Structures are given as structure tokens and as C-alpha cells.
Amino acid sequence: MKYYTQFENKSLADQLIQQALEYKASPLQDQNLGAGKRIGLIFLNPSLRTRVSTQIAAANLGMSAIVLNMDKEGWALEMEDGAIMNQGKVEHIRDAAGVLGSYFDVLALRAFPSLTNKKEDSEDYILNQFIKHSGLPVVSLESAIRHPLQSLADMITIDELKKKDKPKVVLTWAPHIKAIPHAVANSFAEWSIGCGHDVTITHPEGYELDERFTKGAKIEYDQDKALADADFVYVKNWSGFNEYGKILCTDESWMLNEQKLVQAPHAKVMHCLPVRRNVELSDEILDGPRSLVQHQAKNRIFAAQAALSHILK
């Protein structure tokens, strides 16, 4: 079963970006493509943009979407093969995913990492258990290591607004009040590099991401140097990877504000949302002309629609 979640090649990325832009111009052009098909949106964690945008995308293609908040409405799942289920877990993933596989044509899953078991998280264990036992195409609505539909929406946004073929794209770490997963940062780095952008990643020492996702990017520990002459600045917190799930720094000076962008007068600022205002990003940025956060959020619909269309076709 083909697994359309990770960046595969620039050709596929270009296809998805162009298809998304076509859907943005005419959302209902393929309104019968998914007629008679059902998609199950399975959430093990909270969601706002991902949930609603994927439902709208499915509806635009004529699909029937059913949402299951598994963390609140389903049974507690045992993920381990061969487990003796004499503790608190009620249903095995083999049974639950098997049932869902018989009910739907496509599954879409959100499953955050534990940030405690590096090996399992790095292997996307939960997502792959759903793939293994459902027998269906499974779309990642954010997993332990990637958030592909968010990153596709980000690439669409850059493609729409870039002034040159190879814009300077900076991914900057920002402070946060708790340990945050790596999925958005991983995906944004992976897709930006794969799409041929000039990518710089800046963060305090110790916050290096998994090298699987950053090969080809420049790593710069001086945020001011990294931001100079940037065309797009993506703001995101993440916890330690080598010291897995740890908060290693709470330096408030890493928050992005207008002063930080003196040497990048034309830079546009991106964030996946939700955002901790005046912790990660200042109000002046978020509510000012640099901000692309609402633009990105709207593009989530067409990113999801392009991905679902690709699977249906």
C-alpha cells in the first residue's frame, strides 16, 4: 500500500502544489471524484484546522467524511502485537483498525508522539500500526514525526507569494511553555529543502532536529544572522531531539518580533497555528502585514483536497 505522507520527490510536490492551486481557483471541479467513497478521520489528539479543512476537502470531492475522536469516544487502544490485555487497554489496534478498514475507503489519522519513547516515535509506530491493520490508504493528519498536509499548505503559500525561484526560507525555533513535538519542524524542513528553496534553520545549541529531515539546510545558531535577507520566516517551537522531549532553553529573546526583522525588510512570517502570542510571536507580527498565518490556514483545505484527489485517482 502506497503511503502518501512523506516528501517523495520534487515532481510529486510540484504536482500536488499545482493541483491545490487549481482547486483553490475552482474548489468543486472534481466534486464527483469521491462520490460513494467514505473517509474516516480518526483523531487521537485535538485538532482545529486539520479537522475542518480535511472535512471540507473531502466534501469538495464528493466524499462522505466521518469523524471519530478516538481519545474521547473510542476504547483505549492496545498497540503492541502479542500483548496480554489484562490491564487498562480495552481494544487491540488489530481489531479496531480492521473494523475501520471495512467501513471506509480511506483513513486519515492524527496521532501525536509520546516524547518519551524515541525509537517508537521515530518509527511512527502508531501511524504504521493503523496502516498495517486497516489495509487502507492512510493519510497523516500529523504523526509523531511529520505533518505533511500542513507542509504542503506551506509550500503552496510560498509558491503563490515568492518573488524569485529560490527564496531564502528560514525556520526559526521559538520559546514555548511546554515540550512540543518535532513533526511540523521536520516536515517544513523536509519539504522546503525538497522543493529547492534556500533553507536555513536557526535554534539554540542542543535543539538540532533529526538529520533525516535537515540534510541540505544550513544550520545557524545566531538567529540574527539567520534572519538577514530572509524572504519567508517560519516560526515554530520544538523540544530536544538528541535529549529527547526535553526543554533545554527558555530564552525569551528568541521570540520573533519586528525588531528581529530589521535586516529582512520584505520577509513574510509563517506559523502553523495555534500560536502562543507574545511567547513565540509578537502581536505586531501576527496582526501586521508580514503575517501569512491566515493565508496558510486557508490553504490547508486545498492541500488536503490535492492529497485526497491524488489517492482517489
C-alpha positions in Angstrom: 0.0 0.0 0.0 1.5 3.3 -1.1 2.0 5.6 1.9 1.5 9.3 0.8 2.8 11.1 3.8 6.4 11.9 3.4 8.1 14.1 0.8 8.9 11.7 -2.1 10.3 13.8 -4.9 10.1 17.3 -6.3 7.9 16.2 -9.2 5.2 14.9 -6.9 5.4 18.0 -4.7 5.0 20.2 -7.9 2.0 18.1 -9.0 0.3 18.5 -5.6 1.0 22.2 -5.4 -0.4 22.8 -8.8 -3.4 20.7 -8.2 -4.1 22.5 -5.0 -3.9 25.9 -6.7 -6.3 24.6 -9.3 -8.7 23.6 -6.6 -8.3 26.9 -4.9 -9.4 28.6 -8.1 -12.3 26.1 -8.6 -13.0 24.0 -5.5 -15.8 21.9 -6.9 -14.2 21.0 -10.3 -13.9 17.4 -9.1 -17.0 17.2 -7.0 -17.9 13.7 -8.2 -14.5 12.2 -7.9 -15.1 10.8 -4.5 -18.8 10.0 -4.9 -19.8 6.9 -3.0 -16.5 6.9 -1.1 -16.1 7.3 2.7 -13.1 8.7 4.6 -12.7 8.1 8.3 -11.0 11.0 10.2 -9.5 9.4 13.3 -8.2 11.8 16.0 -6.2 10.6 19.0 -5.3 14.3 19.7 -7.0 17.7 19.5 -7.4 19.5 16.2 -9.0 22.6 14.7 -7.6 23.4 11.2 -6.7 19.9 10.3 -10.1 18.5 11.2 -12.2 21.2 9.5 -10.0 21.6 6.4 -9.9 17.9 5.7 -13.7 17.6 6.1 -14.2 20.5 3.6 -11.7 19.0 1.2 -13.5 15.6 1.3 -16.9 17.3 0.7 -15.4 19.3 -2.2 -14.6 15.9 -3.8 -18.0 14.4 -3.0 -16.7 12.1 -0.3 -18.5 11.3 2.9 -16.4 12.2 6.0 -17.0 10.7 9.4 -15.0 12.0 12.4 -14.1 9.8 15.3 -12.4 11.4 18.4 -10.8 8.1 19.4 -9.2 9.7 22.5 -12.7 10.6 23.9 -15.2 8.5 22.1 -13.4 5.2 21.4 -12.0 2.5 23.6 -8.5 2.7 24.9 -6.3 1.0 22.3 -3.5 -1.6 22.8 -0.9 -1.1 20.1 1.6 -3.8 20.9 1.3 -7.0 18.9 1.1 -10.1 21.1 0.1 -8.1 24.2 -1.6 -9.9 27.1 -4.5 -7.4 27.6 -5.0 -7.8 31.4 -4.6 -4.1 32.2 -6.4 -0.9 31.2 -6.4 -1.2 27.4 -9.8 -2.4 26.1 -9.4 -2.9 22.4 -6.4 -4.0 20.2 -5.4 -1.9 17.2 -5.6 -5.1 15.1 -9.3 -5.3 15.8 -10.2 -1.6 15.7 -8.2 -0.8 12.6 -9.6 -3.9 10.9 -13.1 -2.8 11.5 -12.4 0.7 10.3 -10.8 -0.8 7.2 -14.1 -2.5 6.4 -16.1 0.7 6.9 -14.1 3.2 4.9 -12.2 3.6 1.6 -9.5 5.9 3.1 -8.4 6.6 6.6 -6.8 9.8 8.0 -5.2 9.7 11.4 -3.8 12.3 13.9 -1.5 10.7 16.5 1.0 12.8 18.4 4.2 11.3 19.8 4.7 10.4 23.4 8.0 12.3 23.5 9.2 9.6 25.9 10.0 6.6 23.6 12.3 8.0 20.9 12.6 4.7 19.0 8.8 4.2 18.7 8.2 7.9 17.8 11.0 8.0 15.2 9.5 4.9 13.5 5.9 6.4 13.5 4.8 3.3 15.4 1.1 4.3 15.9 0.5 5.5 12.4 2.1 2.4 11.0 0.0 0.1 13.2 -3.1 1.7 11.6 -1.6 1.2 8.1 -0.7 -2.4 8.9 -4.0 -3.5 10.3 -6.5 -1.4 8.3 -5.4 -2.4 4.8 -6.3 1.1 3.5 -4.5 4.2 2.3 -3.8 6.2 5.4 -3.3 10.0 5.3 -1.3 11.5 8.1 -3.1 14.4 9.8 0.1 14.8 11.9 2.1 11.9 13.3 5.0 11.6 15.6 7.5 12.8 13.0 5.6 14.6 10.2 2.7 16.9 9.4 2.6 16.6 5.7 -0.7 18.4 4.9 0.5 21.4 6.9 3.8 21.4 5.0 2.0 21.1 1.6 -0.1 24.1 2.5 3.1 26.0 3.5 4.7 25.1 0.1 1.5 26.3 -1.7 1.7 29.6 0.2 5.3 30.1 -0.7 4.7 29.2 -4.3 1.9 31.8 -4.5 3.9 34.6 -3.0 7.6 34.1 -3.8 9.3 36.8 -5.8 12.2 34.6 -7.0 12.7 31.0 -7.9 14.9 30.2 -4.9 13.7 32.2 -2.0 15.6 32.3 1.3 13.4 30.4 3.8 14.3 30.4 7.5 12.9 28.0 10.1 13.4 29.6 13.5 12.9 28.0 16.9 10.8 29.9 19.3 10.2 29.7 23.1 7.2 27.8 24.5 5.8 26.9 27.9 5.9 23.1 27.3 7.7 20.4 25.4 6.4 20.4 21.7 6.8 17.6 19.1 9.1 17.8 16.1 6.5 17.0 13.4 5.9 20.5 12.0 9.5 21.5 12.0 10.6 18.2 10.5 8.1 18.4 7.7 8.6 22.0 6.9 12.4 21.5 6.7 12.0 18.4 4.5 9.5 19.9 2.1 11.3 23.2 1.8 14.6 21.5 1.0 12.9 19.1 -1.3 11.2 22.0 -3.2 14.6 23.6 -3.8 14.4 26.6 -1.5 17.4 28.1 0.1 16.8 26.8 3.6 18.4 28.0 6.9 17.4 26.5 10.3 18.2 28.5 13.4 17.9 27.4 17.0 19.8 27.4 20.3 22.5 24.8 20.6 21.1 21.4 21.6 17.9 21.8 19.5 19.2 20.1 16.4 16.5 18.2 14.6 16.7 14.6 13.2 19.2 14.8 10.3 16.8 12.8 8.2 14.8 16.0 7.7 17.5 18.7 7.6 20.1 17.4 5.2 20.8 20.2 2.7 19.8 23.0 5.1 22.3 25.5 6.6 22.3 25.3 10.5 22.9 28.7 12.1 22.9 29.2 15.9 22.9 33.0 15.6 19.3 34.0 15.0 20.1 37.5 13.8 22.5 36.1 11.1 20.0 33.6 10.0 17.2 36.1 9.6 19.1 38.6 7.5 17.7 38.9 3.9 15.0 36.2 4.6 12.1 36.0 2.2 10.0 33.7 4.4 10.4 33.1 8.1 8.7 30.1 9.7 8.4 30.3 13.5 8.0 27.1 15.5 9.0 25.6 18.8 10.2 22.1 19.2 11.7 20.1 22.1 15.1 18.4 22.2 15.7 15.5 19.8 19.0 14.2 20.9 17.9 14.8 24.5 14.6 13.5 23.5 11.5 15.5 24.5 13.4 17.8 26.8 13.1 21.6 27.3 16.7 22.8 27.0 16.2 26.5 26.7 13.5 29.1 27.7 15.4 32.1 26.3 12.6 34.7 25.7 14.9 36.6 23.3 14.2 34.0 20.6 10.6 35.2 20.3 10.2 36.8 16.8 9.2 40.5 16.8 9.5 43.3 14.3 12.9 44.4 15.7 14.4 41.0 14.7 13.5 41.6 11.1 15.3 44.9 10.5 17.7 43.1 8.2 14.8 41.3 6.4 12.5 44.2 5.4 10.4 42.2 2.9 10.2 38.9 4.9 6.8 37.3 5.3 6.2 35.3 8.6 4.6 31.9 8.8 3.3 29.8 11.7 1.1 26.6 11.6 -1.2 27.7 14.4 -2.2 27.5 17.2 0.4 30.1 18.4 1.2 31.3 21.9 1.0 35.1 21.3 3.8 37.1 22.7 5.7 34.0 23.6 6.5 32.5 20.2 5.5 35.5 18.1 4.6 39.1 18.9 1.2 40.6 18.3 2.8 43.2 16.0 3.9 40.4 13.7 0.8 38.3 13.8 -1.6 41.2 13.2 0.7 43.1 10.8 1.3 43.0 7.1 4.1 40.4 7.3 1.8 37.7 8.7 0.7 34.8 6.4 -0.9 32.6 9.1 -4.5 33.1 7.9 -3.3 32.5 4.3 -1.7 29.3 5.3 -4.7 28.2 7.2 -7.0 28.7 4.2 -4.6 26.7 2.0 -5.0 23.7 4.3 -8.2 23.0 2.5 -6.6 22.8 -0.9 -3.6 20.9 0.4 -5.9 18.2 1.8 -8.0 18.2 -1.4 -5.0 17.7 -3.6 -3.7 14.8 -1.5 -7.1 13.1 -1.4 -7.6 13.6 -5.1 -4.2 12.0 -5.7 -5.2 9.0 -3.8 -8.6 8.7 -5.4 -7.2 9.0 -8.9 
